[in-house]
């Protein structure tokens, strides 16, 4: 009885928040309420079937409809998807196996450049015949190939660092990521592979293979309006597969072996776990997720350069995993979503709001202290610029009050 | 032909001769104890047997097959599994998962089968779970399977280590001080468990033990190490009366001291 009531409340909440977001398409707050609905779905004890169907409805229908009303929402959702996929990949290496990897962005970069080079005229610089850019249909081939390329580079990094742990491993992975970045930054001479710091553009987008179908139904939609939706569904699909694969692995002998290695490598070996092979597998799986997302990222951005793959990106993804709870799939998803929303919406929204106040000439009056015209507020005071600081504060607070993360593994079971 | 045979195994760490020409045979269907003062090389012998160390010299044969140079996981797969003196459980995993890790070498599902959640994978997982629950019950931990390993009491943790070692379906079980820190009653119930294991779950048990009541009560054969050398071997009664053993444990001339006091 209580559960069905909770279910009803959930339905109402989703309907209400979506209506709000639909009728106030410019309100970041309304959209936040919609996103919060997804977490309520996870938390509130309601009939499982209802929760799944509500979640599917939200992700497959309501989000795209809202995104149609305000394209920025889709952009946010795509970004969230990208970071969720990255966090899930890193969670395997850091959370399951306990190997601190500070250079995860390298695999993301490799995936992105993989498609960027062949999906743009760039490859003509070193392969004759003017074959490039490849046709959009090749996108899916490269998406699958990138999984293999990512896995191979993961193993390539894994092999030499097998004996390292903790700080030493962290330093080597950090170095690896910097080497990859330095390579793409400098491989524009003597042969121009990556076009160096100028970056690569334009990168081919995936094919609109469903266009005939739309025309059949008489829908006439411009490409510019269609692509964000298309990428939204692509990333949703990719994240879905990644979650499925990670869950399957976690609940198999492989996931158990990974966690055993994290807990006690010697005991794991004594129990028959092939430690080296399992570690390499973890590197390979994590890297393949990142590389696949990289291909998608390159196609979405149309232009990429080495700036997108800095050390701070690695740290950001790692922080998402830590905030969410290392070794927990829901944790990684929550961490990535929360941090991305914080960066893209909350802080930005706050900046816009403050700017609005500044321009409207509002006056802040504090009792006893007098008044302060907001127009005099220095331009440096802009919340969006304090992203890293807010981030650091959150991490510090987390480490003090909840070091295991928001949703640690097995949290429900422990209660 | 003995199930397990060590021939003149030596291991040196720098200036310390941890094992010197140790030979030992373990017969099928028996429980053997390895005793000796602290630092005698008992745990080193276990580590050498299970592939954590490689012996400098000597030969280790298990079921006609040499184990020297094999990696720990291969030796476990071959049929020897162990517990640790200082408990080494997977603390942040459940009791059930701890035991399931022990089965790693026995589960053979391929990656595609796992990704696709094939019927074969599901069946194997289900069977593994059933078997793990049996072992948990055997170790007397029934009802605790979803508890985190680090939340178990000390005695329960020792029992869980045994269940985990059994999960690898070994022929030989190596137990490193299984009753350390236990009271008399707990030790008694463990001894009963060991007797039950022989013949039903494993072919032979080799245990390191300091509790003489356990050693004398359960062993078919006792091997004594001192400074890396094997100084005596025999049935419990023979070893108890062996002067070299008494000397190793109590020191030279202790008879005199005892006689005078």
Interface residues (C-beta under 8 A of the other chain):
Chain A: X244 X245 X248 X249 X251 X252 X253 X254 X256 X257 X259 X260 X262 X263 X264 X266 X267 X268 X269 X270 X271 X272 X273 X274 X275 X327 X409 X410 X413 X414
Chain B: X50 X52 X71 X72 X73 X76 X77 X81 X82 X84 X88 X89 X90 X91 X92 X93 X94 X97 X100 X101 X102 X103 X104 X105 X106 X107 X109 X111 X114 X115 X117 X121 X125 X128 X146 X148 X164 X165 X167 X168
